[in-house]
Amino acid sequence: MRLITIPMSHYCEKARWGLVYAGVAYVEEGHLQGLHIRVARRHNPAGLLPVLIDGDKVVADSTAILRYLDGPLPAAQRLYPPMIADEVAALEEDFDEHLGVETRRWVYFHWLPQSGRDVVRVAAQGTPRWQRWIGPPMYPLLRVALKRHLAVTADKVRHGLGTIEQTFDRVAARLADGRPYLCGDRFTAADLSFACMASPVLLPPEYGIRLPALDEAPTSARADLARFRAHPAGRYALDLFARHRRVAARDSPHDPAYAVTPAPLGAP
Ligand SMILES: N[C@@H](CCC(=O)N[C@@H](CS)C(=O)NCC(=O)O)C(=O)O
């Protein structure tokens, strides 16, 4: 299978995690944001990534990809267990459509003012050499385009922080009865999606590309990062990454010059 991504995207991380979880061999084809458009539109009229290509099948959207991969899995491993499928789907939809949109806006708000070299070094991991080369000089343009495209304004980010906090509080409240996972006693697409959609405000070390450590993050972002990491829901998401995000080293888009030590494999 081929997974076409914007490597930094948390929706693409969701698809990547799904592929590794399903034990499927795949090759990732990453594109720097802005330079993804032509290839994305070729497969998905909406121009959004991730897109999974399996022979002549084209599956666009991270949720559709997880569902596609889930079909053949043994019952005990399914991310959408039939008995609780509606509950899982409702949580996943909420995380994707609200939490994920606001964590993405938040991350761009803090990272876009950084230097093109620093941003592209992270964002262009796993992209073609020419994109890594052209990224820094085209960054001033990219910054303006992304800011406008994603409506990255101080007001919206302030409002979005409220959405992130409320979602984290709801997740913590769900877990407060001692259940091991959001929908009970097994790992589902709701957990996977929460961990991915929360990842921009947590920067988990097991993410599919190397994300900056706390002391490499912009100063303006550090207080929020520390607060979300310490929140019970943030700790939960970080723990999901540590225990459930298996690393497929061969297919990972890590740039060797910016490599991360793979996390130990956790039990599913
Ligand atoms: N609902 C979609 C959202 C995908 C999405 O928003 N992808 C972003 C990357 S974070 C993208 O492709 N943006 C490019 C664009 O808007 O042109 C999914 O779950 O796959």
The ligand as a Tripos MOL2 file, in Angstrom:
@<TRIPOS>MOLECULE
LIG
   20    19     1     0     0
SMALL
NO_CHARGES

@<TRIPOS>ATOM
      1 N1        -11.0320   14.9110    7.6920 N.3       1 LIG1
      2 C1         -9.7660   14.7750    7.0130 C.3       1 LIG1
      3 C2         -8.9150   15.9990    7.2930 C.3       1 LIG1
      4 C3         -7.6150   15.9410    6.5430 C.3       1 LIG1
      5 C4         -6.8940   17.2660    6.5390 C.2       1 LIG1
      6 O1         -7.4200   18.3100    6.9650 O.2       1 LIG1
      7 N2         -5.6660   17.2140    6.0470 N.am      1 LIG1
      8 C5         -4.8500   18.4010    5.9730 C.3       1 LIG1
      9 C6         -3.5000   18.1440    6.5960 C.3       1 LIG1
     10 S1         -3.5700   18.4720    8.3270 S.3       1 LIG1
     11 C7         -4.6030   18.7690    4.5370 C.2       1 LIG1
     12 O2         -4.4780   17.9080    3.6950 O.2       1 LIG1
     13 N3         -4.5560   20.0680    4.2470 N.am      1 LIG1
     14 C8         -4.2370   20.5230    2.9550 C.3       1 LIG1
     15 C9         -5.1520   21.5770    2.4740 C.2       1 LIG1
     16 O3         -6.0340   22.0240    3.2280 O.co2     1 LIG1
     17 O4         -4.9940   21.9710    1.3170 O.co2     1 LIG1
     18 C10        -9.0870   13.4810    7.4890 C.2       1 LIG1
     19 O5         -9.4070   13.0300    8.5850 O.co2     1 LIG1
     20 O6         -8.2850   12.9250    6.7410 O.co2     1 LIG1
@<TRIPOS>BOND
     1     1     2 1
     2     2     3 1
     3     2    18 1
     4     3     4 1
     5     4     5 1
     6     5     6 2
     7     5     7 1
     8     7     8 1
     9     8     9 1
    10     8    11 1
    11     9    10 1
    12    11    12 2
    13    11    13 1
    14    13    14 1
    15    14    15 1
    16    15    16 2
    17    15    17 1
    18    18    19 2
    19    18    20 1
@<TRIPOS>SUBSTRUCTURE
     1 LIG1         1 GROUP 0 **** ****
